[in-house]
Structure formats: C-alpha cells, structure tokens
Amino acid sequence: MTELQFAPGYKNRRFQNWFFMGLAYAFLYWGRYNLTVAKTSLGGLMTKPTSASSSARGPSSTHFLSLLTAR
C-alpha cells in the first residue's frame, strides 16, 4: 500500500486545529456540568437567570472557537 504524501506543515497544522478544539470542547463540557453541581451547592446565590445565561454561552463559544482555528 502506498503512503499518502502531505504538505510539510499539514500534520502540524492538523494537530494544532484538533488539539485546541478538543481542549475548548473539554473545558466547555466540564464547565457545563460544574454549573449544575454549583447550582445545588450554592442554593439561592445562583439565580435562575444567571444559570440560563451561562449555559447559553456554550454553543456560541464553541462556534466562535471553531472560526478562530479554521484556516
């Protein structure tokens, strides 16, 4: 079987794209579920509008980060 030939910087750039996108996804996913735990721990300190606005930022942040890493 013949090995595929890539441009010199292809593998490096591909790693950078996927690595940083993976980190962003992991942190957003982690933060989302920590908000659920924090809501039960903090009780009345975290109101309903606060938690709703925080969870709405996740998809828009992911989209923004994907635009930053795309070339």
N, C-alpha and C positions, 0 to 999 in steps of 0.2 A: 504494500500500500504506500502511496506517495504522501509525504508530509506536506501540509499546506504552507505556503510562503506568505508571511505577513510583512508589512512595512516595519522598519526598525522600531519605531515608538509605539506600535499598535498594542502590544501586550502590556506595556507600562501604562498607557492611557486607559486601556480597558480595566486594568486593576484599579487605577485611581477612581474611575467612574463608579465601579461596583462597590469598592471598599467604603467610600464616603457616603454613597447612597444607602448602603447597608447599615452603617453607623447611625445615619439620620433616622432610618426606619426603626432601628432598635431603640434609640432614645425616645422617639415619639411614642412607640408602643409601650415602653417602660413607664413613661410619664402618664400615659392614659390610665393605666391600671393603678398607678400610685395615687392618682386623683381620687379613685373610688375608695381606696383604703383611707386616704386623708379625710375624705368627707365623713366617714364613720368615726374616725378618731377625733377630729376637730369639732364635730357636732354643729352647734349653732354659729361657729366662727366662719364657716364656709357656707354662704347662702346659695340658694338655687341659681340666681343669675350668674354668680361667679363661676360655678361649675359648668354651666351651659356655655358661657363664652370661652372658657378654657378648652373644652372638648371640641368646640367648633374650629379652633385654630389648627388642629391636627392635619386634616386633609389639605388645607390651603398651604400649610408649611411644607408638606411633602411635595406638593406641586411646585412650589417656589424652588425648593432644593433640586428638583429634577431639572428645572430650567437652568439652574446655575451649573450643574455638572454636564449638561448636554453640550456637545460641540459639533 
